């Protein structure tokens, strides 16, 4: 997983997690709007980037890598995590694991409940 960062690291940190089969660049509009006020971190999920070869294993593994990044680089806390689609599922796992502190959590279009067969 590669992490792209924008803005001043001294500002409150926001993590933006893209969905399945979309690249991290889908957040470009939001990055431009947020980078002056926040430190914006955008992971390129495994298996979703042309920058380097990687293999997607599971949403749990992606969550673990993001948590490790927050612990190692941000003192274990962020102001907000926002995820859409599969990124929303990953966001919910990060929140549920409670390894890092999140002040605000946004999940959009995240399939969190099993549907009937």
N, C-alpha and C positions, 0 to 999 in steps of 0.2 A: 504494500500500500504506500502510495506517495501522498504527502500532505502539502497542499498549496496554501500559502499564508499571504495576507494582505493587510496593510495598515500598521499601526503602532502597537507593538507587543505590550506596551504599558496600559493600553485601553482594555476595557472589559472584552472578554473573548466570546465569540460566537462560533459554533461549529455547524456547518451546513452539509447535510448528507443527501446525495442524489439518490434517485431510484434505480430500479433494474433497467438494464439496457439503455441507460442514458449516461453521457459523460459528465464529469465534474463541471465542465464549462457551462452546463445548463444554468448555473448560478451567476453568470457574468453580470447580469443586470443588478442583482441583489448585492454582489460584491462592490460594484461601483457606488451604489447608494449607501452602503454600510461602512466601507473601509476608512472613512475619515473619523467616524465616531467609535468604531469597534475594531478589535483585532479579529479578523475573519479567517477561520481555518476551514479549508475545504478538502476533505480526503477524496482521493481518486480510488474508489473501491476496487479490490482485486477483480480481475477479469473484465474491467470496464474502462480500460485506457489503452491508447495506442502508444503511449510514452515508453512503456516497458512491458515485457511479457509477465503475466501473473495469472494465477488460477483462483477463481472464487471457490471457497470451500463451504462456508456456511455464514449465516447472519451472525451467529454467535462468535465466530472467529473474527469477523469484521468489527464487531462491537469491542472485542478484547483488544484489538490493535488500536482502535480509537481511544479506549480507556487508557492503554499504556502510554499513548502519546500525551494525553492530558496529564497524567501523573508525572511523566518525565519532563514535560516542557511548560506546564501551566500550574504547577503546584497542586494538582489534583482537583481543580475547580474551574468551571466556566460559567459565564453569565447565562448563555442559552445554547441549546441544541435544537436544531430544526431538521427534520427529515421528511421526505416525501416518498410515498409508495414503500418500496423495500427499505429505503433510508429511514422511514418512519418506524418500521419494525426494528431496525438496528437501534434507533433512538430509544425505543421502549425497553430494549434489552439493557442498554447502558444505564437508563434510569432504574430499572429493576435490580440490576447488579449492585448498585450503591457503592461502587468502588471510587467514583468521583462525585463531586458535588455539583449539581446543576440548579441554578436559580429559576430558569424558565425552560419549559419543554414544549415544542410545537411538533405535532405529528399530523401530516396531511395525507389523506388517502392511504393510510397504513392498514393493511388487512390484519387486524389483531385477533379476530375471532374466527374459529373454524366455521365454514359454511356447511349446510347439510349436503350429503352426497347425492 
